[in-house]
Each structure stands twice: as C-alpha cells, then as structure tokens.
Amino acid sequence: MKVLVSNKELVKIIRKAVKGDKKSKFEIILIFENLIKKEARINGQFSDECRAFIEDKIFDEIEKFRKI
C-alpha cells in the first residue's frame, strides 16, 4: 500500500482530525482506504460490515487522541 501524502501532510490532517474536524477524519479514511479494504475480510471474503467496523474504530481512536 502506498500512501500518497507526505508525513508532514498526514500529521497536519491528523492534528485537524483530533481537534474535531470531520473533513479531516474522512480524509484519513480515504488515505488508508486501500489498506482498510484489504484488511476488511472475514474467512477470506471482503465484508462491508467489517470495513464499516474498522472505519468506526478509526473514528473512535481519533477521538481518544483528544483526551490524552
């Protein structure tokens, strides 16, 4: 998987997301979309439920960054 943003750009996006910027949260999902799709498998089959679960977990973890 190749991420098409630099580390500096990704850090800026994450910082915005941690501050509550919803657009940045979705941008993170889009950046890692291919990896999420690759890992969203149950018994070798792609699962849309699994993909949604992974995305929800990413949102939850971004929210936790703010609490630290």
Number of C-alpha atoms within 10 A of each C-alpha: 8 8 12 10 10 9 10 9 11 17 12 13 19 19 17 15 22 20 14 14 13 13 11 19 21 15 15 19 17 12 15 16 16 14 14 17 16 12 16 20 15 11 6 8 9 14 15 13 12 16 18 14 13 17 20 13 12 16 18 11 12 19 16 11 13 12 7 5
